[in-house]
Amino acid sequence: MSTQRALRVSQSIKRELSDMIRRDLQDERISGLVSITDVECTQDCRSARVFISIFGDEEVRAKTMEALNAKVGFIRGELCRRLGLRFAPELHLKLDDSLERGSKVTDLLGKISRGEV
């Protein structure tokens, strides 16, 4: 399998999944700002790790991840239909807190530059 194909499929999954979360998934548990930060497909495109960033407190993150994991079957079917894939990749949803950690580091650097720390 081509690595280029896996990269193209990863980018397509990221784009379509972002659109799906914004428009198609109607669930009151999905709240806060949800963004897909990265998608990593295996070379055969049978499995994909989806990194999700959720802004909100711990409870909001937990409820949103629970809702997304509950809808993973629907999401796989929609991805297969939208992307014209023969096989829907097995999705492994992972919470990505790197943006939140980056924000904390930026705040800390700001405090240091102002002499507050």
VMD Tcl script that draws the C-alpha trace (Angstrom):
set ca {
  {0.00 0.00 0.00}
  {1.09 3.51 -0.67}
  {1.96 5.78 2.20}
  {0.64 8.66 0.10}
  {-2.78 6.99 -0.04}
  {-2.82 6.60 3.74}
  {-1.98 10.30 4.11}
  {-4.75 11.31 1.68}
  {-7.27 9.09 3.46}
  {-6.17 10.52 6.84}
  {-6.67 14.08 5.61}
  {-10.06 13.19 4.13}
  {-11.19 11.52 7.35}
  {-10.11 14.58 9.34}
  {-12.05 16.92 7.05}
  {-15.21 14.79 6.88}
  {-15.23 13.94 10.58}
  {-14.90 17.62 11.51}
  {-17.84 18.39 9.23}
  {-19.85 15.50 10.66}
  {-19.34 16.61 14.27}
  {-20.31 20.16 13.39}
  {-23.40 19.32 11.32}
  {-24.65 15.75 11.60}
  {-24.11 14.46 15.13}
  {-27.07 15.69 17.11}
  {-26.33 14.76 20.70}
  {-26.71 17.02 23.73}
  {-23.65 15.39 25.31}
  {-21.42 16.78 22.55}
  {-20.71 20.26 23.83}
  {-17.81 22.61 24.09}
  {-15.44 23.27 21.25}
  {-14.62 19.95 19.59}
  {-11.87 19.78 16.98}
  {-10.05 16.97 15.23}
  {-6.35 17.67 15.68}
  {-4.93 14.71 13.75}
  {-5.78 11.41 12.10}
  {-3.23 8.64 11.62}
  {-4.21 5.79 9.29}
  {-2.37 2.52 9.00}
  {-0.88 1.85 5.56}
  {-3.74 -0.47 4.62}
  {-6.30 2.14 5.81}
  {-8.10 -0.47 7.93}
  {-7.47 1.36 11.20}
  {-7.21 5.02 12.14}
  {-6.33 6.85 15.33}
  {-8.34 10.05 15.64}
  {-7.00 12.69 18.03}
  {-9.74 14.93 19.39}
  {-9.33 18.18 21.30}
  {-12.23 19.30 23.48}
  {-12.24 22.65 25.23}
  {-14.18 22.57 28.47}
  {-13.90 21.12 31.94}
  {-13.22 17.47 32.67}
  {-16.93 16.60 32.84}
  {-17.61 18.11 29.41}
  {-14.65 16.20 27.94}
  {-15.80 12.90 29.44}
  {-19.40 13.31 28.23}
  {-18.31 14.36 24.75}
  {-15.90 11.43 24.39}
  {-18.60 9.06 25.66}
  {-21.05 10.39 23.06}
  {-18.51 10.17 20.24}
  {-17.55 6.61 21.19}
  {-21.25 5.67 21.25}
  {-21.66 7.01 17.71}
  {-18.51 5.46 16.23}
  {-20.53 2.92 14.21}
  {-22.58 5.68 12.56}
  {-19.40 7.70 11.96}
  {-17.66 4.75 10.27}
  {-20.62 4.16 7.97}
  {-20.84 7.83 7.03}
  {-17.11 8.03 6.35}
  {-17.32 4.99 4.11}
  {-20.23 6.52 2.20}
  {-18.78 10.03 1.93}
  {-15.26 8.97 0.96}
  {-16.23 6.06 -1.27}
  {-14.09 3.61 0.67}
  {-14.59 -0.13 0.28}
  {-13.83 -0.72 3.95}
  {-14.57 1.71 6.76}
  {-11.48 2.05 8.94}
  {-11.70 0.97 12.56}
  {-11.68 4.26 14.48}
  {-9.78 4.64 17.74}
  {-10.76 7.96 19.34}
  {-8.10 9.51 21.56}
  {-8.43 12.65 23.67}
  {-5.71 15.11 22.67}
  {-4.91 17.63 25.40}
  {-1.81 19.08 23.72}
  {-3.60 22.36 22.86}
  {-4.64 22.81 26.49}
  {-1.12 22.05 27.72}
  {0.26 24.53 25.17}
  {-2.13 27.18 26.45}
  {-0.94 26.60 30.03}
  {2.69 26.93 28.94}
  {1.89 30.18 27.11}
  {0.14 31.55 30.21}
  {3.10 30.57 32.38}
  {5.56 32.25 29.99}
  {3.41 35.39 30.07}
  {3.50 35.42 33.87}
  {7.26 34.96 33.85}
  {7.75 37.85 31.42}
  {5.58 40.09 33.62}
  {7.52 39.03 36.72}
  {4.54 37.39 38.46}
  {6.32 34.08 39.06}
}
mol new
graphics top color blue
foreach p $ca { graphics top sphere $p radius 0.5 }
foreach p [lrange $ca 0 end-1] q [lrange $ca 1 end] { graphics top cylinder $p $q radius 0.2 }
display resetview
